[in-house]
Amino acid sequence: MGCVQEREVFMMPLTFADSGQLLTIQKITGNDETKQHLATLGFVTGEEISIINKNGGNLIVNVKDSRIALDKTLANRIYI
C-alpha cells in the first residue's frame, strides 16, 4: 500500500502579495459579518483576484471583473 502525503499549503494575507499577479483566495478570516461583507463584494474561497495598486497597505483589487478598494484591515482578512 502506498502512503498518502498531503501537500502543505502556504498562505499569506493579501497585503503581502505583489501587484499584477493572478492570485487565488484560499481562506477568509474574521467574524461572520466581515466574511459576509467580503463575500458580497465577491471575495470567496477559490476566486481568482489580482492587485491593481497598493498604497500604504490599502489595495485596489480586481475581482469578478470589478475594481474594489480595500483598506489594510479588510485586506489582511483575505488569505491567498
C-alpha positions as YAML, in Angstrom:
chain: A
units: angstrom
residues:
- id: 1
  name: MET
  ca: [0.00, 0.00, 0.00]
- id: 2
  name: GLY
  ca: [1.23, 3.49, -0.82]
- id: 3
  name: CYS
  ca: [1.13, 6.26, 1.67]
- id: 4
  name: VAL
  ca: [-0.80, 9.42, 1.03]
- id: 5
  name: GLN
  ca: [1.15, 12.60, 1.53]
- id: 6
  name: GLU
  ca: [-0.80, 15.80, 1.99]
- id: 7
  name: ARG
  ca: [0.60, 18.83, 0.29]
- id: 8
  name: GLU
  ca: [1.25, 21.67, 2.70]
- id: 9
  name: VAL
  ca: [-0.30, 24.91, 1.51]
- id: 10
  name: PHE
  ca: [1.45, 28.16, 2.36]
- id: 11
  name: MET
  ca: [-0.95, 31.04, 2.83]
- id: 12
  name: MET
  ca: [-0.32, 34.72, 3.41]
- id: 13
  name: PRO
  ca: [-2.51, 37.80, 3.79]
- id: 14
  name: LEU
  ca: [-3.39, 39.61, 0.59]
- id: 15
  name: THR
  ca: [-1.40, 42.67, 1.74]
- id: 16
  name: PHE
  ca: [1.84, 40.68, 1.33]
- id: 17
  name: ALA
  ca: [1.28, 39.96, -2.37]
- id: 18
  name: ASP
  ca: [2.73, 41.96, -5.25]
- id: 19
  name: SER
  ca: [0.68, 43.92, -7.77]
- id: 20
  name: GLY
  ca: [-0.10, 42.33, -11.11]
- id: 21
  name: GLN
  ca: [-0.10, 38.68, -10.04]
- id: 22
  name: LEU
  ca: [-3.12, 36.41, -10.53]
- id: 23
  name: LEU
  ca: [-3.97, 35.09, -7.07]
- id: 24
  name: THR
  ca: [-6.47, 32.58, -5.69]
- id: 25
  name: ILE
  ca: [-8.26, 33.17, -2.40]
- id: 26
  name: GLN
  ca: [-7.53, 30.30, 0.00]
- id: 27
  name: LYS
  ca: [-9.30, 31.49, 3.14]
- id: 28
  name: ILE
  ca: [-11.30, 34.40, 4.56]
- id: 29
  name: THR
  ca: [-10.96, 35.17, 8.27]
- id: 30
  name: GLY
  ca: [-12.93, 37.36, 10.65]
- id: 31
  name: ASN
  ca: [-16.36, 37.32, 12.22]
- id: 32
  name: ASP
  ca: [-19.45, 36.24, 10.28]
- id: 33
  name: GLU
  ca: [-20.40, 39.84, 9.45]
- id: 34
  name: THR
  ca: [-16.96, 40.54, 7.94]
- id: 35
  name: LYS
  ca: [-16.96, 37.30, 5.95]
- id: 36
  name: GLN
  ca: [-20.45, 38.06, 4.60]
- id: 37
  name: HIS
  ca: [-19.44, 41.61, 3.65]
- id: 38
  name: LEU
  ca: [-16.40, 40.33, 1.73]
- id: 39
  name: ALA
  ca: [-18.48, 37.58, 0.08]
- id: 40
  name: THR
  ca: [-20.99, 40.21, -1.08]
- id: 41
  name: LEU
  ca: [-18.10, 42.05, -2.75]
- id: 42
  name: GLY
  ca: [-17.01, 38.82, -4.50]
- id: 43
  name: PHE
  ca: [-14.20, 37.71, -2.17]
- id: 44
  name: VAL
  ca: [-14.89, 34.00, -1.69]
- id: 45
  name: THR
  ca: [-12.63, 30.96, -1.36]
- id: 46
  name: GLY
  ca: [-11.40, 29.76, -4.75]
- id: 47
  name: GLU
  ca: [-11.98, 33.09, -6.52]
- id: 48
  name: GLU
  ca: [-9.14, 34.47, -8.64]
- id: 49
  name: ILE
  ca: [-8.16, 38.07, -7.95]
- id: 50
  name: SER
  ca: [-5.33, 40.45, -8.78]
- id: 51
  name: ILE
  ca: [-3.94, 43.53, -7.07]
- id: 52
  name: ILE
  ca: [-4.07, 46.57, -9.31]
- id: 53
  name: ASN
  ca: [-2.49, 49.08, -6.93]
- id: 54
  name: LYS
  ca: [-1.08, 49.26, -3.40]
- id: 55
  name: ASN
  ca: [-0.88, 52.43, -1.34]
- id: 56
  name: GLY
  ca: [0.18, 52.33, 2.31]
- id: 57
  name: GLY
  ca: [-1.34, 48.88, 2.85]
- id: 58
  name: ASN
  ca: [-4.61, 49.84, 1.19]
- id: 59
  name: LEU
  ca: [-5.34, 47.97, -2.04]
- id: 60
  name: ILE
  ca: [-7.28, 48.26, -5.26]
- id: 61
  name: VAL
  ca: [-8.15, 44.73, -6.30]
- id: 62
  name: ASN
  ca: [-9.70, 43.25, -9.43]
- id: 63
  name: VAL
  ca: [-12.31, 40.62, -8.50]
- id: 64
  name: LYS
  ca: [-15.03, 39.27, -10.83]
- id: 65
  name: ASP
  ca: [-14.37, 41.99, -13.43]
- id: 66
  name: SER
  ca: [-14.80, 44.76, -10.83]
- id: 67
  name: ARG
  ca: [-12.30, 47.02, -9.11]
- id: 68
  name: ILE
  ca: [-12.72, 47.10, -5.34]
- id: 69
  name: ALA
  ca: [-10.81, 49.29, -2.87]
- id: 70
  name: LEU
  ca: [-9.92, 47.56, 0.40]
- id: 71
  name: ASP
  ca: [-8.38, 49.08, 3.48]
- id: 72
  name: LYS
  ca: [-5.49, 47.26, 5.14]
- id: 73
  name: THR
  ca: [-7.71, 45.77, 7.85]
- id: 74
  name: LEU
  ca: [-10.04, 44.04, 5.37]
- id: 75
  name: ALA
  ca: [-7.21, 43.05, 3.04]
- id: 76
  name: ASN
  ca: [-5.49, 41.28, 5.95]
- id: 77
  name: ARG
  ca: [-8.60, 39.07, 6.35]
- id: 78
  name: ILE
  ca: [-8.11, 37.61, 2.87]
- id: 79
  name: TYR
  ca: [-5.53, 34.82, 2.60]
- id: 80
  name: ILE
  ca: [-4.03, 33.74, -0.69]
...
